[in-house]
């Protein structure tokens, strides 16, 4: 899988990824979905205007998640402290969540 801002993934099904240190993943949701961090830390941002600066960029730790709305572009990057650190991510639409 290629991690790139140039070719965002269009997602409509459950997925999971391992994002290497210093790499970014860009996705579009086709329906409301949740991105959860399973391991590691990620920096993230949504594309487009933000209601306030607080919503522009954020950090997620293991167990934390963010909701992504249809056609919203999300960019996440593994925010590693040490060489070899990576982020494990899980993507689920509400119908796929337990």
N, CA, C and O atoms as a MOPAC input file, in Angstrom:
PM7 MOZYME 1SCF
protein

 N      0.84600 1    -1.17600 1     0.00000 1
 C      0.00000 1     0.00000 1     0.00000 1
 C      0.88400 1     1.22900 1     0.00000 1
 O      1.89000 1     1.27900 1     0.70800 1
 N      0.52000 1     2.19600 1    -0.77400 1
 C      1.25800 1     3.45200 1    -0.87000 1
 C      0.62300 1     4.49300 1     0.05000 1
 O     -0.59000 1     4.69300 1     0.00100 1
 N      1.39500 1     5.13600 1     0.86000 1
 C      0.91800 1     6.19100 1     1.74000 1
 C      1.27400 1     7.51900 1     1.10100 1
 O      2.44900 1     7.86800 1     0.98600 1
 N      0.25200 1     8.26200 1     0.68600 1
 C      0.52200 1     9.48500 1    -0.06400 1
 C     -0.64500 1    10.44800 1     0.02300 1
 O     -1.79900 1    10.02100 1     0.03500 1
 N     -0.36100 1    11.74500 1     0.08300 1
 C     -1.40500 1    12.76200 1     0.00400 1
 C     -1.95100 1    12.86400 1    -1.41600 1
 O     -3.08800 1    13.29600 1    -1.60700 1
 N     -1.16300 1    12.47400 1    -2.41000 1
 C     -1.55300 1    12.64900 1    -3.80500 1
 C     -2.69300 1    11.71700 1    -4.21500 1
 O     -3.50200 1    12.08000 1    -5.06900 1
 N     -2.77000 1    10.54200 1    -3.63300 1
 C     -3.78800 1     9.55900 1    -4.02100 1
 C     -4.54100 1     9.06700 1    -2.79000 1
 O     -4.25400 1     7.98000 1    -2.29000 1
 N     -5.50000 1     9.85000 1    -2.29200 1
 C     -6.21700 1     9.41500 1    -1.09400 1
 C     -7.06300 1     8.18200 1    -1.37200 1
 O     -7.58100 1     8.00200 1    -2.47400 1
 N     -7.19300 1     7.34000 1    -0.36100 1
 C     -8.02400 1     6.15100 1    -0.46200 1
 C     -9.47600 1     6.54000 1    -0.26700 1
 O     -9.78200 1     7.34900 1     0.60900 1
 N    -10.38600 1     5.97700 1    -1.06900 1
 C    -11.82200 1     6.18900 1    -0.92700 1
 C    -12.36500 1     4.96200 1    -0.21000 1
 O    -12.33900 1     3.85900 1    -0.75700 1
 N    -12.85900 1     5.14800 1     1.01500 1
 C    -13.20300 1     3.99900 1     1.85100 1
 C    -14.69000 1     3.86000 1     2.09900 1
 O    -15.37300 1     4.82800 1     2.43300 1
 N    -15.19000 1     2.63000 1     1.93100 1
 C    -16.58400 1     2.33000 1     2.25100 1
 C    -16.70400 1     1.01300 1     3.00600 1
 O    -17.81500 1     0.52900 1     3.22000 1
 N    -15.58900 1     0.42600 1     3.41100 1
 C    -15.60900 1    -0.84700 1     4.12800 1
 C    -14.55700 1    -0.82200 1     5.23700 1
 O    -13.69200 1     0.05200 1     5.27400 1
 N    -14.65300 1    -1.79200 1     6.12800 1
 C    -13.68000 1    -1.89600 1     7.21300 1
 C    -12.28400 1    -2.11200 1     6.63200 1
 O    -12.12000 1    -2.77500 1     5.60700 1
 N    -11.29100 1    -1.54800 1     7.29700 1
 C     -9.91200 1    -1.69400 1     6.85300 1
 C     -8.99200 1    -1.49500 1     8.05100 1
 O     -9.40000 1    -0.96300 1     9.08400 1
 N     -7.76200 1    -1.92500 1     7.89900 1
 C     -6.75300 1    -1.65700 1     8.92800 1
 C     -5.42000 1    -1.44100 1     8.23400 1
 O     -5.16700 1    -1.97100 1     7.15200 1
 N     -4.57100 1    -0.64700 1     8.88300 1
 C     -3.27400 1    -0.33000 1     8.31400 1
 C     -2.22000 1    -0.26900 1     9.40000 1
 O     -2.51600 1    -0.04800 1    10.57500 1
 N     -0.99100 1    -0.46900 1     8.98000 1
 C      0.17600 1    -0.14000 1     9.77600 1
 C      0.85400 1     1.00200 1     9.04000 1
 O      1.25500 1     0.85600 1     7.88500 1
 N      0.98000 1     2.13500 1     9.71100 1
 C      1.58700 1     3.31000 1     9.09400 1
 C      2.99200 1     3.47400 1     9.67800 1
 O      3.13900 1     3.72900 1    10.87300 1
 N      4.02100 1     3.32800 1     8.84400 1
 C      5.39900 1     3.45400 1     9.32800 1
 C      5.71700 1     4.86800 1     9.81400 1
 O      5.06700 1     5.83800 1     9.42500 1
 N      6.71200 1     4.95500 1    10.65600 1
 C      7.17600 1     6.24000 1    11.18100 1
 C      7.45200 1     7.20500 1    10.03600 1
 O      8.12700 1     6.86000 1     9.06600 1
 N      6.92100 1     8.42300 1    10.16100 1
 C      7.17100 1     9.46100 1     9.18000 1
 C      6.34000 1     9.35200 1     7.90500 1
 O      6.48100 1    10.18700 1     7.01100 1
 N      5.48700 1     8.35200 1     7.80400 1
 C      4.63400 1     8.18500 1     6.62500 1
 C      3.23700 1     8.71100 1     6.92600 1
 O      2.80500 1     8.72200 1     8.07800 1
 N      2.53400 1     9.14600 1     5.88400 1
 C      1.18100 1     9.67000 1     6.04000 1
 C      0.20400 1     8.82800 1     5.23400 1
 O      0.57100 1     8.19100 1     4.24600 1
 N     -1.03900 1     8.84000 1     5.67500 1
 C     -2.12600 1     8.14700 1     4.99600 1
 C     -3.24500 1     9.15200 1     4.79300 1
 O     -3.63800 1     9.84400 1     5.73200 1
 N     -3.75700 1     9.23600 1     3.58100 1
 C     -4.82600 1    10.16800 1     3.24500 1
 C     -6.04500 1     9.36600 1     2.80000 1
 O     -5.94500 1     8.51400 1     1.91700 1
 N     -7.20700 1     9.64300 1     3.42000 1
 C     -8.41600 1     8.88500 1     3.10100 1
 C     -9.62900 1     9.81000 1     2.96000 1
 O     -9.67900 1    10.88600 1     3.55500 1
 N    -10.60200 1     9.36800 1     2.16200 1
 C    -11.92400 1     9.97700 1     2.06700 1
 C    -12.92300 1     8.94300 1     2.54000 1
 O    -12.79900 1     7.76600 1     2.20200 1
 N    -13.89900 1     9.35400 1     3.30800 1
 C    -14.96600 1     8.45100 1     3.73800 1
 C    -16.12400 1     8.53700 1     2.75600 1
 O    -16.44600 1     9.61900 1     2.26600 1
 N    -16.75300 1     7.39300 1     2.46600 1
 C    -17.96600 1     7.40600 1     1.64800 1
 C    -19.20500 1     7.40500 1     2.52600 1
 O    -20.31600 1     7.64000 1     2.05000 1
 N    -19.00700 1     7.13700 1     3.82000 1
 C    -20.07800 1     7.19000 1     4.80800 1
 C    -19.44200 1     7.52900 1     6.15200 1
 O    -18.21900 1     7.48100 1     6.28700 1
 N    -20.24900 1     7.86900 1     7.13500 1
 C    -19.69900 1     8.16800 1     8.45400 1
 C    -18.90300 1     6.94800 1     8.91800 1
 O    -19.37600 1     5.81600 1     8.82400 1
 N    -17.70500 1     7.18900 1     9.41200 1
 C    -16.84300 1     6.09600 1     9.85600 1
 C    -16.01000 1     6.55500 1    11.03900 1
 O    -15.96400 1     7.73800 1    11.37600 1
 N    -15.35600 1     5.58700 1    11.65700 1
 C    -14.50800 1     5.86600 1    12.82000 1
 C    -13.12300 1     5.32000 1    12.55000 1
 O    -12.96600 1     4.16500 1    12.15200 1
 N    -12.11700 1     6.15400 1    12.76800 1
 C    -10.72900 1     5.72000 1    12.69600 1
 C    -10.21600 1     5.62800 1    14.12300 1
 O    -10.24200 1     6.61000 1    14.86500 1
 N     -9.74800 1     4.43900 1    14.50600 1
 C     -9.25900 1     4.22500 1    15.86800 1
 C     -7.79200 1     3.83400 1    15.82900 1
 O     -7.35900 1     3.06900 1    14.96600 1
 N     -7.03600 1     4.37000 1    16.77600 1
 C     -5.63400 1     4.01500 1    16.91900 1
 C     -5.55300 1     2.78000 1    17.81500 1
 O     -6.02000 1     2.79700 1    18.95400 1
 N     -4.96400 1     1.72500 1    17.29800 1
 C     -4.80000 1     0.48400 1    18.05100 1
 C     -3.46200 1     0.49000 1    18.78200 1
 O     -3.36500 1     0.05600 1    19.93000 1
 N     -2.43300 1     0.98900 1    18.10000 1
 C     -1.08700 1     1.03900 1    18.68500 1
 C     -0.35900 1     2.25500 1    18.12500 1
 O     -0.57400 1     2.63800 1    16.97500 1
 N      0.49300 1     2.85400 1    18.93000 1
 C      1.26700 1     4.01000 1    18.48500 1
 C      0.48900 1     5.30800 1    18.68000 1
 O     -0.53800 1     5.34500 1    19.35800 1
 N      1.00700 1     6.36500 1    18.06900 1
 C      0.37000 1     7.68500 1    18.12600 1
 C      0.28200 1     8.22200 1    16.71400 1
 O      1.12900 1     7.92500 1    15.87200 1
 N     -0.74800 1     9.01600 1    16.45700 1
 C     -0.86500 1     9.64800 1    15.14000 1
 C     -1.18200 1    11.12400 1    15.29700 1
 O     -1.87400 1    11.53900 1    16.22800 1
 N     -0.66000 1    11.89900 1    14.36700 1
 C     -1.06300 1    13.28600 1    14.17000 1
 C     -2.07500 1    13.24300 1    13.04400 1
 O     -1.91500 1    12.47400 1    12.09700 1
 N     -3.11300 1    14.05700 1    13.13300 1
 C     -4.11200 1    14.06600 1    12.07300 1
 C     -4.66400 1    15.44700 1    11.82000 1
 O     -4.55100 1    16.34500 1    12.65400 1
 N     -5.26400 1    15.60100 1    10.65600 1
 C     -5.92600 1    16.84300 1    10.27800 1
 C     -7.00800 1    16.53200 1     9.24900 1
 O     -6.91400 1    15.55600 1     8.50500 1
 N     -8.02200 1    17.36500 1     9.22000 1
 C     -9.04900 1    17.28600 1     8.19500 1
 C     -8.77200 1    18.34700 1     7.15400 1
 O     -8.31300 1    19.44100 1     7.48400 1
 N     -9.04400 1    18.03600 1     5.90300 1
 C     -8.88800 1    18.98600 1     4.81100 1
 C    -10.04100 1    19.97400 1     4.83300 1
 O    -11.16300 1    19.61900 1     5.19400 1
 N     -9.77100 1    21.19400 1     4.45600 1
 C    -10.83400 1    22.18300 1     4.32800 1
 C    -10.87800 1    23.14800 1     5.48400 1
 O    -10.05000 1    23.08500 1     6.39200 1
 N    -11.86100 1    24.05600 1     5.45100 1
 C    -11.96800 1    25.07400 1     6.50300 1
 C    -12.32900 1    24.45400 1     7.84600 1
 O    -13.03800 1    23.45000 1     7.90900 1
 N    -11.84700 1    25.04700 1     8.88700 1
 C    -12.11000 1    24.57300 1    10.24700 1
 C    -12.80800 1    25.67300 1    11.03400 1
 O    -12.48900 1    26.85300 1    10.89100 1
 N    -13.75700 1    25.27800 1    11.86000 1
 C    -14.51600 1    26.24800 1    12.64700 1
 C    -13.60600 1    27.01800 1    13.60100 1
 O    -13.81600 1    28.20500 1    13.85200 1
 N    -12.60500 1    26.33700 1    14.12300 1
 C    -11.62700 1    26.99900 1    14.99600 1
 C    -10.30600 1    26.26000 1    14.88800 1
 O    -10.27200 1    25.10200 1    14.47400 1
 N     -9.24200 1    26.91000 1    15.24900 1
 C     -7.90900 1    26.32400 1    15.11600 1
 C     -7.78900 1    25.02400 1    15.89700 1
 O     -7.03000 1    24.13700 1    15.50500 1
 N     -8.52500 1    24.89600 1    16.99500 1
 C     -8.46200 1    23.69100 1    17.82500 1
 C     -8.86100 1    22.43700 1    17.03500 1
 O     -8.38600 1    21.34200 1    17.33500 1
 N     -9.72400 1    22.59200 1    16.03500 1
 C    -10.18800 1    21.45100 1    15.26000 1
 C     -9.25000 1    21.08800 1    14.10600 1
 O     -9.40200 1    20.02000 1    13.51400 1
 N     -8.30400 1    21.93600 1    13.77900 1
 C     -7.47100 1    21.73100 1    12.60100 1
 C     -6.54200 1    20.51800 1    12.74600 1
 O     -6.57100 1    19.62700 1    11.89700 1
 N     -5.74700 1    20.46900 1    13.76700 1
 C     -4.77500 1    19.39200 1    13.98000 1
 C     -4.99900 1    18.77200 1    15.34200 1
 O     -5.43900 1    19.44000 1    16.27700 1
 N     -4.69100 1    17.48000 1    15.44900 1
 C     -4.86600 1    16.79300 1    16.71800 1
 C     -3.95300 1    15.58200 1    16.78300 1
 O     -3.41300 1    15.13800 1    15.77000 1
 N     -3.78800 1    15.06200 1    17.97600 1
 C     -2.98400 1    13.86200 1    18.22800 1
 C     -3.91000 1    12.81300 1    18.84100 1
 O     -4.69700 1    13.11600 1    19.73800 1
 N     -3.81000 1    11.57800 1    18.35100 1
 C     -4.56800 1    10.46400 1    18.92400 1
 C     -3.60100 1     9.43000 1    19.48000 1
 O     -2.57200 1     9.12600 1    18.87600 1
 N     -3.95400 1     8.90100 1    20.63700 1
 C     -3.17600 1     7.87000 1    21.31500 1
 C     -3.91600 1     6.53900 1    21.20500 1
 O     -5.06900 1     6.51800 1    20.77400 1
 N     -3.28300 1     5.42800 1    21.58300 1
 C     -3.94700 1     4.12500 1    21.49600 1
 C     -5.30100 1     4.13900 1    22.21700 1
 O     -5.42300 1     4.63200 1    23.33900 1
 N     -6.31400 1     3.58200 1    21.53900 1
 C     -7.65800 1     3.52000 1    22.09100 1
 C     -8.51800 1     4.71800 1    21.73000 1
 O     -9.74200 1     4.65500 1    21.85200 1
 N     -7.90600 1     5.80400 1    21.29000 1
 C     -8.67200 1     6.99100 1    20.90500 1
 C     -9.10200 1     6.88900 1    19.44300 1
 O     -8.48200 1     6.18900 1    18.64300 1
 N    -10.18400 1     7.61000 1    19.11300 1
 C    -10.68400 1     7.56000 1    17.74500 1
 C    -11.20200 1     8.92500 1    17.31900 1
 O    -11.38200 1     9.83200 1    18.13100 1
 N    -11.43300 1     9.03700 1    16.01900 1
 C    -11.99900 1    10.24100 1    15.42700 1
 C    -13.08000 1     9.80000 1    14.44600 1
 O    -12.93800 1     8.78100 1    13.76900 1
 N    -14.16000 1    10.57400 1    14.37600 1
 C    -15.25100 1    10.28700 1    13.44100 1
 C    -14.99800 1    11.07900 1    12.16400 1
 O    -14.68200 1    12.26800 1    12.20400 1
 N    -15.14400 1    10.39800 1    11.03100 1
 C    -14.93800 1    11.00400 1     9.72500 1
 C    -16.27400 1    10.97200 1     8.98500 1
 O    -16.93300 1     9.93300 1     8.93500 1
 N    -16.66900 1    12.09400 1     8.41800 1
 C    -17.96000 1    12.20700 1     7.74000 1
 C    -17.80300 1    12.01000 1     6.23300 1
 O    -16.69900 1    12.13700 1     5.70400 1
 N    -18.90800 1    11.70000 1     5.53600 1
 C    -18.83200 1    11.43100 1     4.09500 1
 C    -18.11400 1    12.53400 1     3.31900 1
 O    -18.37000 1    13.72500 1     3.50100 1
 N    -17.20800 1    12.09500 1     2.45200 1
 C    -16.39600 1    12.93900 1     1.57600 1
 C    -15.47400 1    13.89300 1     2.31000 1
 O    -14.91500 1    14.80600 1     1.70200 1
 N    -15.30900 1    13.69400 1     3.60000 1
 C    -14.33900 1    14.47200 1     4.35900 1
 C    -12.97300 1    13.81000 1     4.15000 1
 O    -12.85300 1    12.58800 1     4.22900 1
 N    -11.96300 1    14.61300 1     3.88700 1
 C    -10.61300 1    14.08700 1     3.69100 1
 C     -9.86500 1    14.14800 1     5.01100 1
 O     -9.81900 1    15.18400 1     5.67500 1
 N     -9.28500 1    13.02300 1     5.37100 1
 C     -8.51600 1    12.90100 1     6.60400 1
 C     -7.08800 1    12.51600 1     6.25000 1
 O     -6.86500 1    11.61400 1     5.44400 1
 N     -6.12200 1    13.19800 1     6.85100 1
 C     -4.71600 1    12.84400 1     6.68800 1
 C     -4.17800 1    12.53000 1     8.07000 1
 O     -4.31200 1    13.33200 1     8.99400 1
 N     -3.56500 1    11.35400 1     8.21000 1
 C     -2.93000 1    10.97900 1     9.47700 1
 C     -1.48600 1    10.58300 1     9.20400 1
 O     -1.16200 1    10.02900 1     8.15400 1
 N     -0.64200 1    10.87500 1    10.15900 1
 C      0.77400 1    10.51600 1    10.06100 1
 C      1.19100 1     9.84800 1    11.35500 1
 O      0.81500 1    10.28800 1    12.44000 1
 N      1.97500 1     8.77700 1    11.23800 1
 C      2.51100 1     8.12700 1    12.42500 1
 C      3.39900 1     9.13700 1    13.14600 1
 O      4.35200 1     9.65300 1    12.56300 1
 N      3.09300 1     9.41600 1    14.39100 1
 C      3.82000 1    10.40900 1    15.18400 1
 C      4.67900 1     9.64400 1    16.17300 1
 O      4.33700 1     9.50700 1    17.34800 1
 N      5.79400 1     9.15200 1    15.67800 1
 C      6.63900 1     8.23400 1    16.44300 1
 C      7.70700 1     8.96900 1    17.23400 1
 O      8.18200 1    10.03600 1    16.84600 1
 N      8.06200 1     8.36800 1    18.34300 1
 C      9.12800 1     8.91800 1    19.17100 1
 C     10.47200 1     8.29100 1    18.85400 1
 O     11.50700 1     8.95000 1    18.95700 1
 N     10.46400 1     7.01500 1    18.46800 1
 C     11.70200 1     6.27000 1    18.26600 1
 C     11.70500 1     5.58100 1    16.90400 1
 O     10.64600 1     5.32200 1    16.33300 1
 N     12.87800 1     5.29100 1    16.39600 1
 C     12.99000 1     4.54000 1    15.14300 1
 C     12.26100 1     3.21200 1    15.30200 1
 O     12.37500 1     2.55100 1    16.33400 1
 N     11.51900 1     2.83400 1    14.28500 1
 C     10.78500 1     1.57200 1    14.33800 1
 C      9.37300 1     1.71100 1    14.87800 1
 O      8.55900 1     0.80200 1    14.71800 1
 N      9.06700 1     2.84300 1    15.52000 1
 C      7.69300 1     3.06500 1    15.97200 1
 C      6.78600 1     3.17200 1    14.75500 1
 O      7.17400 1     3.72500 1    13.72500 1
 N      5.60600 1     2.65100 1    14.87900 1
 C      4.61900 1     2.73500 1    13.80800 1
 C      3.24800 1     2.85600 1    14.44700 1
 O      3.08800 1     2.63400 1    15.64700 1
 N      2.27500 1     3.20500 1    13.64800 1
 C      0.90500 1     3.31600 1    14.14400 1
 C      0.06200 1     2.22100 1    13.50100 1
 O      0.16500 1     1.96800 1    12.30100 1
 N     -0.77200 1     1.57500 1    14.31100 1
 C     -1.72400 1     0.59100 1    13.80400 1
 C     -3.09700 1     1.23800 1    13.88400 1
 O     -3.51000 1     1.70700 1    14.94500 1
 N     -3.80000 1     1.26300 1    12.76000 1
 C     -5.08700 1     1.94000 1    12.66800 1
 C     -6.18200 1     0.98400 1    12.22800 1
 O     -5.93700 1     0.03200 1    11.48800 1
 N     -7.40100 1     1.25400 1    12.69800 1
 C     -8.56700 1     0.46200 1    12.34400 1
 C     -9.66000 1     1.40900 1    11.87000 1
 O     -9.94600 1     2.40200 1    12.53800 1
 N    -10.27900 1     1.11800 1    10.72500 1
 C    -11.31800 1     1.94400 1    10.11300 1
 C    -12.61700 1     1.15900 1    10.11200 1
 O    -12.65600 1     0.03500 1     9.61200 1
 N    -13.68900 1     1.73300 1    10.66600 1
 C    -14.98000 1     1.04800 1    10.70000 1
 C    -16.12400 1     2.01800 1    10.46700 1
 O    -16.14400 1     3.12200 1    11.01100 1
 N    -17.08000 1     1.58700 1     9.64800 1
 C    -18.33700 1     2.30200 1     9.49200 1
 C    -19.24100 1     1.87700 1    10.65100 1
 O    -19.05200 1     0.78800 1    11.19200 1
 N    -20.22000 1     2.70300 1    11.05100 1
 C    -21.07700 1     2.34500 1    12.18600 1
 C    -21.72800 1     0.96600 1    12.04900 1
 O    -21.88200 1     0.26200 1    13.04800 1
 N    -22.10700 1     0.57400 1    10.85200 1
 C    -22.73100 1    -0.74200 1    10.65600 1
 C    -21.76300 1    -1.88200 1    10.88800 1
 O    -22.19400 1    -3.02500 1    11.04000 1
 N    -20.43800 1    -1.60200 1    10.92000 1
 C    -19.42400 1    -2.62600 1    11.11100 1
 C    -18.89900 1    -2.66200 1    12.53800 1
 O    -18.11100 1    -3.54000 1    12.88900 1
 N    -19.33300 1    -1.71000 1    13.36700 1
 C    -18.84200 1    -1.63500 1    14.73800 1
 C    -19.64600 1    -2.55500 1    15.64200 1
 O    -20.85200 1    -2.73100 1    15.46900 1
 N    -18.96700 1    -3.12100 1    16.58500 1
 C    -19.63100 1    -4.02600 1    17.53500 1
 C    -20.41900 1    -3.27300 1    18.57800 1
 O    -21.03500 1    -3.88700 1    19.44900 1

